[in-house]
């Protein structure tokens, strides 16, 4: 636990240990999500847009209701149906990359892949995928104005869709929310649009950054990459280790609603706490050799996908998508290598690559 003051004067606790981080993420009665989940430069206690009206910014019982409203989209059966599509999309994107002899893995594969796989479920026709990809990327920018425009574009997209869908719910994200409202759940148009924004931004980003950051980690470690390609380690454990390693969401903020003690620190009601995921995922009391990429690491209780009630609703789908990409990469008769240094996104919100130039090489 470290007391921090940002350049803009905002105070917060940096939570860097695994045990303390897990407590903050799971003990919702003490650490609320309703006052924001991302640090702000000036005042972390200021009212937060959308608080109490979208899953990421609610506590029970409202969080439970909103999560239940869209849960049918992420059942094991639904995820299984998308697994074949994920393999097809991964195969197509990677085949195009290989045919050109290489390219930018981020823009050519990782950025496009999640939304193409989930587009029908999210209610996004193919022609709108590039626009939505751009909007969701901007929504997680560190610059508050840029992030606001990204969220605005996503919300306007679903607000417009809502205007034409009130009598024909369908089987996608918007339809699930309309079905829940028809079934008696009190849901305003604003809550529906905010929930769509919440889910679409999350759905487009986690797999993207885990895939690109994970591939970079593998390509920088030829022996580890070779062990995976040779079948010396399994795909399942590799996926978990790449999730631990990449930790795309840099931090998750909570606010204390009561005085408490955490890791020896006295926390006051109203204090902001930022869980730094990458640090929690490298806690030496939990992970042996945390700075090594160990593809057969077990157990691997990383916090990349969250914990407690806010555990990632699409976690199973994220794993399905990463599996599709990895299986194609390790079974191909060619391999990939870094063509030039990667470019990182300049944001404190997302730990992710802006570019990853690769070239095709013999396996």
Helices and strands as residue ranges (DSSP letters): E 2-5, E 11-15, H 18-26, E 31-32, G 55-57, H 62-70, G 71-74, H 76-99, E 102-104, H 105-105, I 106-110, H 111-122, G 126-128, H 129-139, H 144-165, H 173-182, H 189-219, H 222-229, H 235-246, E 251-256, E 260-262, E 265-267, E 272-276, H 277-280, G 308-310, H 315-331, E 334-338, E 343-344, E 353-355, E 357-362
